[in-house]
């Protein structure tokens, strides 16, 4: 009789234990992607997914992405939707998306990428210590234009006009 109880108890444990461990598995983290103009950030989103894969995170397997894209006027509602869905982090592409995410949450981490100056636009208080729940990167190049021109002049002092692709060096000088 004792052996039968032990057997039934063991069998019950063997059946129930996988169910318990399955129920206790952590939910797959969800990354919120916020950007303007649907379709314009597709290349960046693909690169972001590749970067995740390079670090062991595969969309649909161990991480999910909730993408929200829309015009500037829709960004606050889209950011609020991501907050309501309780995403683990919001990736904001561009200044407008970053400002919308900042206004929508003070608790969910926001990682931004923008071309402008995040201090000047009010995204962060300081580049050294962004504070709060925001961090990210910027490609501020306007401050470097004068230095680049100075370096070019040092390297090629006889050049009267330099072309940098879209803008001539004269145009860059007028802008700085």
Backbone torsions as a table, in degrees:
resi	resn	phi	psi	omega
1	UNK	NA	-42.2	-179.0
2	UNK	-63.9	-38.4	-178.6
3	UNK	-67.0	-36.2	-179.6
4	UNK	-67.1	-41.6	177.7
5	UNK	-63.1	-44.4	178.9
6	UNK	-61.5	-41.0	178.8
7	UNK	-64.0	-45.9	-179.2
8	UNK	-65.7	-41.3	177.0
9	UNK	-62.6	-45.1	178.8
10	UNK	-63.2	-41.1	179.4
11	UNK	-66.2	-42.0	177.8
12	UNK	-61.7	-42.5	178.0
13	UNK	-63.2	-40.4	-179.2
14	UNK	-64.9	-33.0	179.9
15	UNK	-80.7	-42.4	-174.5
16	UNK	-76.9	-37.3	-175.1
17	UNK	-56.1	-46.3	177.5
18	UNK	-61.6	-33.9	178.5
19	UNK	-66.8	-41.5	179.2
20	UNK	-64.9	-45.9	-179.0
21	UNK	-66.7	-34.1	177.2
22	UNK	-65.9	-41.2	-179.5
23	UNK	-68.2	-25.5	-178.0
24	UNK	-91.3	-3.2	179.7
25	UNK	-61.9	141.1	179.5
26	UNK	-67.8	146.0	176.2
27	UNK	-67.3	150.8	178.2
28	UNK	-69.6	128.4	179.5
29	UNK	-64.5	145.0	-179.9
30	UNK	-115.7	127.7	176.8
31	UNK	-99.6	128.9	174.9
32	UNK	-90.9	129.2	179.1
33	UNK	-110.8	121.0	-176.4
34	UNK	-124.5	124.7	178.5
35	UNK	-154.9	167.0	178.3
36	UNK	-91.7	169.7	172.7
37	UNK	46.7	89.6	-178.9
38	UNK	-47.5	133.3	176.8
39	UNK	91.7	-22.9	-176.4
40	UNK	-75.1	-19.8	-178.7
41	UNK	-103.7	11.5	-177.3
42	UNK	-55.4	-42.9	179.4
43	UNK	-63.4	-40.2	178.2
44	UNK	-67.2	-39.8	179.2
45	UNK	-64.8	-40.3	176.8
46	UNK	-63.1	-42.6	177.0
47	UNK	-63.9	-38.4	177.9
48	UNK	-63.2	-44.9	178.4
49	UNK	-62.1	-38.8	178.7
50	UNK	-66.1	-40.2	176.9
51	UNK	-62.5	-39.5	175.6
52	UNK	-61.9	-45.8	-179.5
53	UNK	-61.9	-37.8	179.2
54	UNK	-62.8	-24.6	-179.4
55	UNK	-104.5	11.7	174.5
56	UNK	95.4	7.9	178.3
57	UNK	-108.0	120.6	-176.3
58	UNK	-116.7	120.9	-178.3
59	UNK	-59.6	127.6	-178.6
60	UNK	94.4	-13.8	179.8
61	UNK	-110.3	-62.6	-178.9
62	UNK	-123.5	9.7	174.2
63	UNK	-157.9	149.7	177.3
64	UNK	-123.3	155.9	175.7
65	UNK	-125.5	126.8	172.4
66	UNK	-104.1	110.4	-176.5
67	UNK	-97.6	132.2	176.5
68	UNK	-129.8	118.1	179.9
69	UNK	-131.5	139.4	178.8
70	UNK	-173.8	176.5	178.8
71	UNK	-65.3	165.2	-176.9
72	UNK	-55.8	-38.7	-179.0
73	UNK	-67.7	-22.2	-179.5
74	UNK	-93.1	-12.3	-175.0
75	UNK	-57.9	-42.5	178.7
76	UNK	-58.2	-41.9	179.0
77	UNK	-68.3	-38.4	179.3
78	UNK	-67.0	-40.5	177.1
79	UNK	-65.1	-42.3	178.3
80	UNK	-61.8	-36.4	177.8
81	UNK	-63.7	-42.3	177.9
82	UNK	-64.1	-39.6	178.3
83	UNK	-64.6	-43.5	179.4
84	UNK	-62.0	-34.1	178.7
85	UNK	-78.1	-3.3	177.0
86	UNK	55.4	52.1	175.7
87	UNK	-66.2	158.0	-178.5
88	UNK	-75.4	-32.5	-178.9
89	UNK	-156.5	150.2	175.1
90	UNK	-112.2	127.4	173.3
91	UNK	-101.6	115.3	-177.0
92	UNK	-105.7	121.1	-178.7
93	UNK	-100.0	105.2	178.9
94	UNK	103.6	161.1	-176.5
95	UNK	-63.3	-45.9	-177.4
96	UNK	-63.8	-42.7	178.1
97	UNK	-64.7	-38.7	179.6
98	UNK	-64.5	-44.8	179.1
99	UNK	-64.5	-36.6	177.6
100	UNK	-66.6	-42.2	178.7
101	UNK	-65.6	-40.2	179.3
102	UNK	-61.4	-41.0	-179.9
103	UNK	-71.1	-26.8	-175.1
104	UNK	-81.3	-26.9	-175.2
105	UNK	-150.7	146.7	172.1
106	UNK	-116.9	2.4	-176.8
107	UNK	-116.4	-38.7	-179.9
108	UNK	-75.1	130.5	178.0
109	UNK	-61.0	137.3	178.0
110	UNK	-120.1	123.0	176.3
111	UNK	-110.2	120.8	-175.5
112	UNK	-114.1	156.8	170.9
113	UNK	-135.3	123.7	-176.9
114	UNK	-149.2	161.4	-178.9
115	UNK	-91.6	-25.9	-177.2
116	UNK	-85.0	-174.8	180.0
117	UNK	-85.9	113.1	-177.2
118	UNK	-66.2	-24.3	177.5
119	UNK	-75.8	-47.3	-179.1
120	UNK	-62.4	-36.7	-177.9
121	UNK	-82.7	-5.6	177.8
122	UNK	86.4	11.7	178.8
123	UNK	-70.4	-46.8	178.1
124	UNK	-131.2	160.5	179.3
125	UNK	-81.7	-28.0	-176.2
126	UNK	-156.6	146.2	175.7
127	UNK	-72.0	-33.8	179.7
128	UNK	-69.0	-40.1	-179.0
129	UNK	-135.2	86.8	-176.1
130	UNK	-60.3	-29.8	179.8
131	UNK	61.0	169.6	179.1
132	UNK	65.5	-148.5	-175.7
133	UNK	-104.7	13.0	-178.2
134	UNK	-109.5	139.8	171.8
135	UNK	-153.0	162.8	179.6
136	UNK	169.1	-156.9	-179.1
137	UNK	-139.7	159.6	178.7
138	UNK	-138.2	155.8	177.3
139	UNK	-114.6	43.2	179.4
140	UNK	-58.3	114.4	-178.1
141	UNK	-117.7	-13.5	-177.1
142	UNK	-60.8	-37.9	-179.9
143	UNK	-67.6	-23.5	-177.7
144	UNK	-90.5	-11.5	-175.2
145	UNK	-59.2	-43.7	179.5
146	UNK	-63.5	-42.2	178.6
147	UNK	-65.2	-40.7	178.6
148	UNK	-63.0	-41.8	178.8
149	UNK	-65.0	-40.1	177.1
150	UNK	-61.8	-42.2	177.7
151	UNK	-64.0	-43.4	178.1
152	UNK	-62.2	-41.5	179.4
153	UNK	-64.8	-36.2	177.4
154	UNK	-66.4	-41.1	-178.4
155	UNK	-74.0	-36.7	-177.6
156	UNK	-132.2	75.6	-174.4
157	UNK	-66.0	-23.5	-177.5
158	UNK	-83.7	-10.5	-177.1
159	UNK	-69.2	130.6	178.9
160	UNK	-93.5	-28.9	-178.0
161	UNK	-145.2	130.7	179.5
162	UNK	-121.4	137.9	177.3
163	UNK	-106.2	132.3	-178.9
164	UNK	-114.1	28.5	-177.6
165	UNK	103.6	-97.9	-177.8
166	UNK	-80.9	-40.6	-175.4
167	UNK	-112.0	143.5	173.0
168	UNK	-80.6	162.9	178.6
169	UNK	-61.2	-32.8	178.5
170	UNK	-63.3	-41.8	179.5
171	UNK	-65.8	-38.9	178.0
172	UNK	-63.0	-41.3	178.9
173	UNK	-61.4	-41.3	-179.9
174	UNK	-66.0	-32.1	-178.2
175	UNK	-76.5	-25.8	-175.0
176	UNK	-93.8	NA	NA
